[in-house]
């Protein structure tokens, strides 16, 4: 998918903020976040709905899957000059990694995001809850299922709603979907524009001409 403007970003964030009381469980550690996310990825529904993402975010090796996750150096991607706390990550050797950015002076931390270069979800104290974890996981899914450039477009919102419904339940999904509607967030595939044949166009022109003639006759 080609690069496009992230036109829905602000509306998606506003929709989430409006239902913050429905954000689900909160997590107090990176281990809890990893356990939650990996539990979602290991679901049969996730593997069936998002096969490409599943193959990238977990190990297909039975031996690797039995190994416990642990803290490790981020040797996939790390910049010494970066201000974020992602030199150390948590996870297995293969698959999803999670990093944690603790609270800074404003008490919020550096935010949450998905980093495709090292298959890593960055989490912070302020964002460590079920809904935001699924938000970032939806970005990861879209990276592998739709390609780059999805950002917060309808494909992302569709995946996001699907994850929330599957993990947090139908009620949580409906609340998020209603907030999307209230904030004019698109979450379904746009209808394709109907292409008229030349014959159909000619019929349409004739109807317009008749309507115009009738209107002119009425006004005289």
ABEGO torsion letter per residue (X at the ends): XBBBBBAAAAAAAAAAAAAAAAAEBBBABAAAAAAAAAAAAABAAAAAABAAAAAAABBABAAAAABBBBBBBBAABBBAABABBAABBBEBABEBBBBBBBBBAAGAEAEBBBBAAAGBBBBBAAABBAAAAAAAAAAAAAAAAAEBGAEABAAAAAAAAAAAAAAAEAAAAAAAAAAAAAAGBBABBBBBBBBBBAAAAAAAAAAAAAAAAAAAAAAX
